[in-house]
Amino acid sequence: MVVAIISLLTLFSGLSCVSAHGFLFQVSVNGLKTYYTGAIPGSEQKNGDSIIRQIRDASPIKGANNEAMNCGQGAFVAGQAVTVQPGDELSFEWRGADLSPWPHNTGPIINYLANCGESPCSEFDSRKARLFKIDQQGKKPNSNEWFQADLMKGGKSTTKLPANIAPGNYLIRHEIIGLHIATVEGGAEFYPSCAHLKIEGSGNGVPSEKDLVSFPGGYGDKDAGIIVPNVFDANLNYQFPGPAVAKLESSTAEPEGCNVFAPREPGTTRRPRHEKHRLSSAH
C-alpha cells in the first residue's frame, strides 16, 4: 500500500513537471559564450531588453489555427536584435517553465524567417509576418531518436542562416512540435518562439511567393506531420508539415507588402552584437 502511494506521488509529480512544459531560454551565435536570455513566461513582461519575445504562458498551443501560433502564447515584443551574418549558426536552448530540462523528446524542430521591413522588429506586428522555412529537423539518420531528444538531455538545437540571404531586419520563428500524443487529431502540441535578428552582408537571396506562409494558417490539424497515428513506429518516414525549405532566389527588386528584401549597406564586423530599440505595442 505504501509502495503504491509512493508510486502515485511520483507519477503526479512527473505529470506536474510536464504540465508546466517550457520556453525558449537562450539563443547564442556561432558557439560564442554570449547568450541572449529570454524571460520566464508570465503575464507581465520581465525582460524587454532581450532578443527573445517573452511568452505569457509556457503551456503548449493546441490547435493549428490558434491565434498564438505566430510567436507563442500572448508573446510580448522584444526590445533588442542581435546582428548576424549570412551563414551564421544559431543555437537554441529550451527549458521547462521552472528551468528544469526540456520535458519532451518526440516531434520536429522547424525554423522560419520573416522580414520585418525597414523598421526594427521591435516595432513589427508578428501577426502580419509572412514566413519562409529555412530548416527542419525530425528523426536522426539511421536512428529512432528525434533531434528534439537532445533538448531533453540538456543539449541545444542549431540552425544555419542561408548563405545568400538578403540583409535586413528579420524575425526568426523557432518551433518545436510535440507529437507524443499526436496519434489523434488535436493531439499535437505547438511551441513557437520568436527572436529578433539584424542580418548584414551582401546577399540578395529572397524567398519566392510560394515559399511564404502565415501563422495561423501554415498548418492544419489534419495535415500529415501534425497528426501522426504511427508516431512511435520505428520505421516511421516522417513527413514535415508546412512548405518545403525555401530555396532563396537572387533578386534586386523590392517586393510589395510587409516583407522587404531590398539589399542594404553591409556591416563591417562579424562578431554578433545587439541593438536596443524602444518597445512598441506590436505583437
Secondary structure, DSSP 4 states (H G I P E B T S, - for coil): -HHHHHHHHHHHHHHHHHHH-EEEEEEEETT-S--EEPPPP-SS---SSSSB---S--SPB-STT-GGGTTSTTPPP-SEEEEE-TTPEEEEEEEETTSPBP----S-EEEEEEEEESS-GGG--GGG--BEEEEEE-BPTTSS-BTTHHHHTT--EEEE--TTBPPEEEEEEEEEEE-TTTTSTT--EEEEEEEEEEE-SS--EE--GGG-B-TTTS--TTSBTTB-TTTT-TT------SSPPP--EE--S--SSS---------S--S-EEEE----S--
